[in-house]
Amino acid sequence: MNAFDPGEIAGLWAEAKSLYFAAAFPPYASPAWRALHPDDPRRLAAALDAAEMWRKYGDDVVQWFRETSVPRRSLAERKTAAELAEARRPKPPHQLQATPGWPPIAIPGRPGRWLTHRQEMAA
């Protein structure tokens, strides 16, 4: 027994129905399509074709449009090679500094040692 994918069957039906109604039809929702009479079989053929394209490629196309429609900064606004190289250079470690009015800070790597605004003190 052969197993058929329902999506393939629907696609074949839509293609056959589109070709049966009209071999040549304007793209769905185009000005030429909108100018057709509502009962013109080419309108249905274009709608079936568009629905089949959406079934096959809809989510991929939407994702592609989202990715390609993101505005890009102009070349003049982008960082230069020297700026990018500077950004890649390692940064010096952060120096802990206590702030007045805040609680003491535990000193990493030195258990029992705390940094306060006044001085470092042992616990």
C-alpha positions in Angstrom: 0.0 0.0 0.0 1.4 3.4 -1.0 1.2 6.3 1.5 0.5 9.7 0.1 1.2 13.0 1.7 -2.1 15.0 2.0 -0.1 18.2 1.2 1.1 16.7 -2.1 -2.5 15.7 -3.0 -3.8 19.2 -2.2 -1.0 20.7 -4.2 -1.7 18.5 -7.3 -5.4 19.3 -7.0 -4.8 23.1 -6.8 -2.4 23.0 -9.8 -4.9 21.0 -11.8 -7.8 23.2 -10.9 -5.8 26.3 -11.7 -4.8 25.0 -15.1 -8.4 23.8 -15.8 -9.8 27.2 -15.1 -7.2 29.3 -16.9 -3.8 28.5 -18.4 -2.7 32.1 -18.1 -3.9 34.2 -15.2 -2.6 37.4 -13.6 -0.8 37.2 -10.2 -3.2 37.2 -7.2 -4.1 40.7 -5.9 -2.3 42.4 -8.8 -4.0 45.3 -10.6 -4.8 43.0 -13.5 -6.3 40.5 -11.1 -8.4 43.2 -9.4 -9.7 44.4 -12.8 -11.1 40.9 -13.7 -14.9 40.3 -13.2 -15.6 38.5 -9.9 -16.9 35.5 -11.8 -13.9 35.2 -14.1 -12.2 31.8 -13.7 -8.8 33.4 -13.8 -9.5 35.1 -10.4 -10.1 31.7 -8.8 -7.1 30.2 -10.6 -4.8 33.0 -9.3 -6.3 32.6 -5.8 -5.7 28.8 -5.9 -2.2 29.4 -7.1 -1.4 31.9 -4.4 -2.9 29.6 -1.7 -0.7 26.7 -3.0 2.4 28.9 -2.9 1.6 29.9 0.6 1.1 26.3 1.6 4.5 25.4 0.2 6.6 28.5 1.0 4.6 30.8 3.2 6.5 30.6 6.5 9.9 30.5 4.8 9.0 33.6 2.7 7.6 35.5 5.7 10.9 34.8 7.6 12.9 35.9 4.6 11.0 39.1 4.3 11.5 39.8 8.0 15.2 39.3 7.7 15.6 41.3 4.5 13.5 44.2 5.6 15.6 45.0 8.6 17.2 48.4 7.9 21.0 48.2 7.6 23.3 51.0 8.6 25.2 52.7 5.8 28.9 51.9 5.3 29.7 55.4 6.6 28.0 54.6 9.9 29.7 51.3 10.5 32.8 50.8 12.6 36.2 50.8 10.8 38.6 47.9 10.9 40.7 49.7 13.4 37.7 50.3 15.7 36.7 46.6 15.4 40.3 45.6 16.2 40.3 47.9 19.3 37.0 46.4 20.5 38.6 42.9 20.3 41.5 43.7 22.5 41.3 42.3 26.1 40.1 44.8 28.7 41.8 45.2 32.1 39.9 43.5 35.0 37.4 45.6 36.8 38.6 47.1 40.0 36.1 46.8 42.8 35.3 50.0 44.5 33.0 50.4 47.4 30.3 53.1 47.3 29.3 55.2 50.3 26.0 54.1 51.8 26.2 50.6 50.2 26.9 47.4 52.0 30.4 45.9 52.0 31.5 43.9 48.9 32.8 40.3 49.2 36.2 40.2 47.5 36.3 37.4 44.9 39.0 34.8 45.5 39.6 36.0 49.0 37.1 34.3 51.3 36.2 36.2 54.4 37.6 39.5 53.0 35.2 42.5 52.4 35.7 45.8 50.8 33.9 48.8 52.5 33.9 52.4 51.6 36.5 53.2 54.2 38.8 50.3 54.0 39.3 46.6 53.4 38.5 44.6 56.6 38.7 41.0 57.7 35.5 39.2 58.6 
